[in-house]
Amino acid sequence: MAELDNNPKKLGFGLMRLPKLEDSTIDIEQTKQMVDLFMEAGFTYFDTAWAYSGSEDAIRQALVERYPRESFTLATKNAAWINCKTKEDAIAQFETSLKQTGAGYFDFYLLHNLGQGRTHFFDDFGLWDYFLEKKKEGLIKHLGFSFHSTPEELEDILTAHPQMEFVQLQINYADWTSSAIQSKGVYEVARKHGKPVIIMEPVKGGLLADPPQSVKDLLKAADPDASYASWAVKFAADLDGVLTVLSGMSNVEQMKDNLSYMKDFTHLNDEERKVLTVVRDTLAKIPMIPCTSCNYCAKVCPKNIGISGSFTAMNNLLLFDDLAKAKYQEKYRVDDRGFLRAGECIKCGKCEEVCPQHIQIRDTLVKVHEALK
């Protein structure tokens, strides 16, 4: 990992939440503008995935077909737990990613979202060895995995697979001491094994870019000119052993904001760290649903329930105590996007098997239905 170890450019462009047009397709022209700003500022790391609908195709158009291949770093992922019944199904994801991105090879390739009931797919299909072979063939430069589970399980995986070169972890100041996410614990395990860390969800799916008013007041008092997102991204970049911090930017304005403080990144000082400790304690008192809208649940739901949209609507109710606003959010994010409402859930539990946030989705959907009906 020598080519990134000493790179001060710690911002990565996460491609899960690209800008959308009115028909819900990705806005390629705006994505091109964002790519250009990112590259002009000296940043090169782009993170997509087979499971991010339209993302690999979009980055081919916005990046791969417009810049020399050696000028950027591209990462993508294999989600063998999504609708894969055989090894061939999982391998097909890799081949599809090569075709959709047109990249020729991947600088970073990840076994995606390991932990709990998902890890066994990679074991059962022999994918660890398969992708090590792809690395020998030059189709993968660096092989690692993303992870959503406990420090103990991460310890087991890294012990069993020491050839993995890096780990991608969910780390943000809200989850740092969370008993559910355990960001600090998994980070410490990765570092104990000498693995560089790529950070995902530094802004917790956008929550920390637009936090509750009590948190906004604390952050503005500490630095009136800093965006809320900047506190979150800088917290992540401040940690030792971090290769890059992925920010899932959705428009040009978010890109410009991130570049403004990450182009010449400076570490947090002691006072800023103290502020974030107070902010973390304040957030912990608010009973929000910790959904980041990754929508892995939507990919396995047999009833097409608008799970993340329902949770966004419920969080609006919890934060602002405004039922009309929450119902509007439910209509906009669930009905208008062709999903079914929370009350249609058949409680099969498939969503909970893939949820990185360990949300008790079935029980929570019942509460959403009762609150918003």
C-alpha positions as CSV (number, residue, x, y, z in Angstrom):
1,M,0.0,0.0,0.0
2,A,3.0,2.2,-0.3
3,E,1.5,4.4,-3.0
4,L,-1.2,5.7,-0.6
5,D,0.4,5.4,2.8
6,N,2.1,8.8,2.6
7,N,-0.6,10.5,0.5
8,P,-2.0,13.5,2.3
9,K,-5.1,13.5,0.1
10,K,-7.4,11.6,2.4
11,L,-10.7,12.2,0.7
12,G,-12.4,9.5,-1.4
13,F,-15.4,10.0,-3.7
14,G,-18.0,7.5,-2.6
15,L,-20.3,6.7,-5.5
16,M,-23.3,5.2,-3.7
17,R,-25.4,8.4,-3.6
18,L,-24.7,10.1,-6.9
19,P,-27.0,13.0,-8.1
20,K,-30.3,11.9,-9.6
21,L,-32.5,13.3,-12.4
22,E,-36.3,13.6,-12.0
23,D,-36.7,10.1,-13.5
24,S,-34.4,8.8,-10.7
25,T,-31.6,7.9,-13.1
26,I,-28.1,9.2,-12.3
27,D,-27.3,12.7,-13.5
28,I,-24.2,11.9,-15.6
29,E,-23.4,15.6,-16.5
30,Q,-23.4,16.7,-12.8
31,T,-21.4,13.6,-11.9
32,K,-18.8,14.7,-14.6
33,Q,-18.6,18.1,-13.0
34,M,-18.0,16.5,-9.6
35,V,-15.3,14.2,-11.0
36,D,-13.6,17.1,-12.6
37,L,-13.5,19.2,-9.4
38,F,-12.3,16.2,-7.4
39,M,-9.5,15.4,-9.9
40,E,-8.5,19.1,-10.3
41,A,-8.0,19.3,-6.5
42,G,-5.5,16.4,-6.6
43,F,-7.8,13.6,-5.3
44,T,-7.9,10.3,-7.1
45,Y,-9.8,7.6,-5.1
46,F,-13.2,6.6,-6.4
47,D,-15.4,3.9,-4.6
48,T,-18.2,2.1,-6.4
49,A,-19.8,-1.3,-6.1
50,W,-21.7,-3.9,-8.2
51,A,-24.6,-3.4,-5.7
52,Y,-24.8,0.4,-6.2
53,S,-27.5,0.6,-9.0
54,G,-26.2,2.5,-12.0
55,S,-23.0,3.6,-10.2
56,E,-20.4,1.5,-12.1
57,D,-21.9,2.5,-15.5
58,A,-22.0,6.2,-14.4
59,I,-18.3,6.2,-13.3
60,R,-17.3,4.7,-16.6
61,Q,-18.9,7.6,-18.4
62,A,-17.8,10.3,-16.0
63,L,-14.3,9.1,-15.2
64,V,-12.9,6.1,-17.0
65,E,-13.7,7.3,-20.5
66,R,-12.5,10.8,-19.8
67,Y,-9.2,10.4,-17.9
68,P,-6.0,8.3,-18.4
69,R,-6.4,5.0,-16.5
70,E,-3.2,5.6,-14.4
71,S,-4.5,9.0,-13.2
72,F,-7.1,7.6,-10.8
73,T,-7.7,4.8,-8.3
74,L,-10.9,2.8,-8.6
75,A,-12.4,0.5,-6.1
76,T,-15.4,-1.8,-6.4
77,K,-17.0,-4.6,-4.4
78,N,-18.4,-8.1,-4.6
79,A,-21.6,-8.8,-2.6
80,A,-21.8,-12.6,-2.8
81,W,-24.7,-12.6,-0.3
82,I,-27.1,-10.9,-2.8
83,N,-28.9,-13.5,-4.8
84,C,-25.9,-15.8,-5.3
85,K,-26.6,-19.5,-5.1
86,T,-23.3,-20.6,-6.6
87,K,-19.7,-19.6,-7.0
88,E,-20.4,-18.8,-10.6
89,D,-23.1,-16.3,-9.6
90,A,-20.6,-14.4,-7.4
91,I,-17.8,-14.5,-10.0
92,A,-20.4,-13.0,-12.5
93,Q,-20.5,-9.9,-10.3
94,F,-16.7,-9.4,-10.8
95,E,-17.0,-9.9,-14.6
96,T,-20.0,-7.5,-14.7
97,S,-18.1,-4.9,-12.8
98,L,-15.2,-5.1,-15.2
99,K,-17.6,-4.6,-18.1
100,Q,-19.7,-1.9,-16.5
101,T,-16.7,0.2,-15.4
102,G,-14.5,-0.5,-18.5
103,A,-11.6,0.0,-16.1
104,G,-9.5,-3.0,-17.2
105,Y,-8.5,-3.7,-13.7
106,F,-9.4,-2.6,-10.1
107,D,-6.9,-0.8,-7.9
108,F,-8.9,-2.0,-4.9
109,Y,-11.3,-4.9,-4.8
110,L,-13.4,-5.6,-1.8
111,L,-15.3,-8.6,-0.5
112,H,-18.4,-6.6,0.5
113,N,-20.1,-6.2,3.8
114,L,-18.7,-9.1,5.7
115,G,-20.0,-10.0,9.1
116,Q,-22.8,-12.1,10.7
117,G,-24.6,-14.3,8.2
118,R,-22.9,-12.8,5.2
119,T,-19.3,-14.0,5.6
120,H,-20.0,-17.6,4.9
121,F,-20.9,-17.0,1.3
122,F,-17.3,-15.9,0.6
123,D,-16.1,-19.0,2.5
124,D,-18.5,-21.4,0.8
125,F,-17.7,-20.2,-2.7
126,G,-13.9,-20.1,-2.2
127,L,-13.8,-16.4,-3.1
128,W,-10.8,-15.6,-0.9
129,D,-8.5,-17.8,-3.1
130,Y,-10.3,-16.9,-6.3
131,F,-9.7,-13.2,-6.0
132,L,-6.1,-13.7,-4.9
133,E,-5.7,-15.5,-8.2
134,K,-7.3,-12.5,-10.0
135,K,-4.7,-10.3,-8.1
136,K,-1.9,-12.5,-9.5
137,E,-3.3,-12.0,-12.9
138,G,-3.2,-8.2,-12.5
139,L,-7.0,-7.7,-12.6
140,I,-6.9,-6.6,-8.9
141,K,-4.0,-4.5,-7.5
142,H,-5.1,-4.6,-3.8
143,L,-7.5,-7.0,-2.2
144,G,-9.4,-6.4,1.0
145,F,-12.9,-6.3,2.5
146,S,-15.6,-4.1,4.0
147,F,-17.0,-5.1,7.3
148,H,-20.0,-4.5,9.5
149,S,-20.0,-6.5,12.7
150,T,-18.2,-7.0,16.0
151,P,-14.5,-6.6,16.9
152,E,-14.4,-10.3,17.8
153,E,-15.6,-11.4,14.3
154,L,-13.1,-9.0,12.7
155,E,-10.4,-10.6,14.7
156,D,-11.4,-14.0,13.5
157,I,-11.5,-13.0,9.8
158,L,-8.2,-11.2,9.9
159,T,-6.5,-14.1,11.7
160,A,-7.9,-16.6,9.1
161,H,-7.1,-14.4,6.1
162,P,-3.9,-12.4,6.7
163,Q,-3.4,-11.9,2.9
164,M,-6.1,-9.2,3.0
165,E,-4.3,-5.9,2.6
166,F,-6.8,-3.4,4.0
167,V,-10.2,-3.2,5.8
168,Q,-13.0,-0.8,5.1
169,L,-14.9,0.1,8.2
170,Q,-17.9,2.3,9.2
171,I,-16.4,5.0,11.4
172,N,-17.8,8.3,12.4
173,Y,-18.0,10.3,15.6
174,A,-21.5,9.3,16.4
175,D,-20.7,5.6,16.2
176,W,-17.3,5.7,17.8
177,T,-18.5,4.3,21.1
178,S,-21.8,2.9,19.9
179,S,-22.5,-0.6,21.3
180,A,-24.2,-1.5,18.0
181,I,-21.6,-0.4,15.5
182,Q,-18.5,-0.5,17.7
183,S,-16.4,1.7,15.4
184,K,-13.6,2.2,17.9
185,G,-13.4,-1.5,18.6
186,V,-13.2,-2.7,15.0
187,Y,-10.7,0.1,14.2
188,E,-8.4,-1.0,17.0
189,V,-8.6,-4.6,15.7
190,A,-7.6,-3.6,12.2
191,R,-4.7,-1.6,13.4
192,K,-3.5,-4.4,15.7
193,H,-3.3,-6.5,12.6
194,G,-1.4,-3.8,10.8
195,K,-4.1,-3.2,8.3
196,P,-4.7,0.2,6.7
197,V,-8.3,1.4,7.1
198,I,-10.6,2.9,4.5
199,I,-13.4,4.7,6.2
200,M,-17.0,4.6,5.0
201,E,-20.1,6.4,6.4
202,P,-18.1,9.2,8.0
203,V,-21.2,11.4,7.8
204,K,-23.6,8.4,8.7
205,G,-25.6,8.5,5.5
206,G,-26.0,12.3,5.6
207,L,-27.2,12.4,9.2
208,L,-24.1,14.3,10.5
209,A,-24.3,16.7,7.6
210,D,-27.7,17.9,8.8
211,P,-27.8,16.9,12.5
212,P,-30.5,17.7,15.1
213,Q,-30.6,21.4,16.2
214,S,-29.0,20.7,19.5
215,V,-25.9,19.4,17.7
216,K,-25.9,22.2,15.2
217,D,-25.9,24.7,18.1
218,L,-22.8,23.1,19.6
219,L,-20.9,22.9,16.3
220,K,-21.7,26.4,15.3
221,A,-20.7,27.8,18.6
222,A,-17.3,26.0,18.2
223,D,-16.8,27.2,14.6
224,P,-19.4,29.3,12.9
225,D,-17.8,28.9,9.5
226,A,-17.4,25.2,9.4
227,S,-20.0,23.0,7.8
228,Y,-21.5,20.2,9.9
229,A,-20.2,17.6,7.4
230,S,-16.6,18.9,7.8
231,W,-16.6,18.0,11.5
232,A,-17.5,14.4,10.6
233,V,-15.1,13.9,7.7
234,K,-12.2,15.5,9.6
235,F,-12.9,13.3,12.7
236,A,-12.4,10.3,10.4
237,A,-9.4,11.6,8.6
238,D,-7.8,12.5,11.9
239,L,-7.2,8.8,12.8
240,D,-3.9,7.1,12.3
241,G,-3.6,4.5,9.5
242,V,-6.3,5.8,7.4
243,L,-5.8,5.4,3.6
244,T,-8.9,7.5,2.7
245,V,-12.2,8.7,4.0
246,L,-15.1,8.0,1.6
247,S,-17.7,10.7,1.3
248,G,-20.9,9.8,-0.6
249,M,-21.4,13.2,-2.3
250,S,-24.7,13.8,-4.1
251,N,-24.2,17.2,-5.7
252,V,-21.6,19.8,-6.8
253,E,-22.2,21.8,-3.6
254,Q,-21.3,18.9,-1.4
255,M,-18.2,18.2,-3.4
256,K,-17.0,21.9,-3.2
257,D,-17.6,21.9,0.6
258,N,-15.6,18.7,1.1
259,L,-12.7,19.9,-1.1
260,S,-12.6,23.2,0.8
261,Y,-11.4,21.6,4.0
262,M,-9.8,18.4,2.8
263,K,-7.6,19.9,0.0
264,D,-5.2,21.1,2.7
265,F,-6.3,18.9,5.6
266,T,-5.2,19.8,9.1
267,H,-5.8,17.5,12.1
268,L,-8.3,18.3,14.8
269,N,-6.9,20.1,17.9
270,D,-7.7,19.1,21.4
271,E,-10.5,21.6,21.8
272,E,-12.2,20.3,18.6
273,R,-12.0,16.7,19.9
274,K,-13.6,17.8,23.2
275,V,-16.5,19.4,21.2
276,L,-17.1,16.2,19.3
277,T,-17.2,14.2,22.6
278,V,-20.0,16.5,23.8
279,V,-21.8,16.3,20.5
280,R,-21.6,12.5,20.6
281,D,-23.2,12.4,24.1
282,T,-25.9,14.8,22.8
283,L,-26.7,12.6,19.8
284,A,-26.9,9.5,22.0
285,K,-29.8,10.9,23.9
286,I,-32.0,11.2,20.7
287,P,-33.9,8.0,19.9
288,M,-33.3,8.0,16.2
289,I,-33.3,5.0,13.8
290,P,-29.7,4.6,12.8
291,C,-30.5,4.0,9.1
292,T,-27.9,5.2,6.5
293,S,-30.1,4.5,3.4
294,C,-27.7,2.0,2.0
295,N,-30.7,0.1,0.8
296,Y,-29.2,-3.3,1.0
297,C,-32.5,-4.3,2.6
298,A,-34.4,-3.2,-0.5
299,K,-32.4,-5.6,-2.6
300,V,-33.7,-8.6,-0.7
301,C,-37.2,-7.5,0.4
302,P,-39.8,-9.8,-1.4
303,K,-42.5,-7.2,-0.9
304,N,-40.6,-4.1,-2.1
305,I,-41.2,-2.2,1.2
306,G,-39.8,1.3,1.2
307,I,-37.7,0.6,4.3
308,S,-35.1,3.4,4.3
309,G,-37.8,5.9,3.2
310,S,-40.0,4.8,6.0
311,F,-37.2,5.3,8.5
312,T,-36.3,8.7,7.1
313,A,-39.9,9.8,7.6
314,M,-40.0,8.4,11.1
315,N,-36.7,10.2,12.0
316,N,-38.3,13.4,10.8
317,L,-41.1,12.8,13.3
318,L,-38.7,11.9,16.1
319,L,-36.5,15.0,15.5
320,F,-39.1,17.7,14.7
321,D,-42.4,16.3,16.2
322,D,-44.1,17.3,12.9
323,L,-46.5,14.6,11.8
324,A,-47.5,16.4,8.6
325,K,-43.8,16.7,7.5
326,A,-43.2,13.1,8.3
327,K,-46.2,12.0,6.3
328,Y,-45.0,14.1,3.4
329,Q,-41.6,12.4,3.6
330,E,-43.3,9.0,3.6
331,K,-45.2,9.9,0.5
332,Y,-42.2,11.3,-1.3
333,R,-39.7,8.6,-0.3
334,V,-42.0,5.6,-0.4
335,D,-45.2,6.0,-2.4
336,D,-43.8,8.3,-5.1
337,R,-40.8,5.9,-5.7
338,G,-43.0,2.8,-6.2
339,F,-42.4,1.2,-2.8
340,L,-45.0,-0.3,-0.4
341,R,-45.5,1.2,3.0
342,A,-44.4,-0.2,6.3
343,G,-47.7,-1.9,7.1
344,E,-47.3,-4.3,4.1
345,C,-44.2,-6.0,5.7
346,I,-44.6,-9.8,6.0
347,K,-41.9,-10.0,8.7
348,C,-39.8,-12.5,6.8
349,G,-36.6,-11.1,8.3
350,K,-34.4,-11.1,5.1
351,C,-33.8,-7.4,5.5
352,E,-32.3,-7.9,9.0
353,E,-29.8,-10.4,7.7
354,V,-28.1,-7.8,5.5
355,C,-28.6,-4.6,7.5
356,P,-25.1,-3.2,8.3
357,Q,-26.6,-1.1,11.1
358,H,-28.1,-4.1,12.9
359,I,-31.5,-2.5,13.0
360,Q,-34.5,-4.6,14.2
361,I,-36.2,-3.7,11.0
362,R,-39.4,-5.7,11.4
363,D,-40.2,-4.3,14.8
364,T,-39.3,-0.8,13.7
365,L,-41.5,-1.0,10.7
366,V,-44.4,-1.8,13.0
367,K,-43.7,1.4,15.0
368,V,-43.5,3.4,11.8
369,H,-46.8,2.1,10.6
370,E,-48.5,2.9,13.9
371,A,-46.9,6.4,14.1
372,L,-47.7,7.5,10.5
373,K,-51.0,5.9,9.7
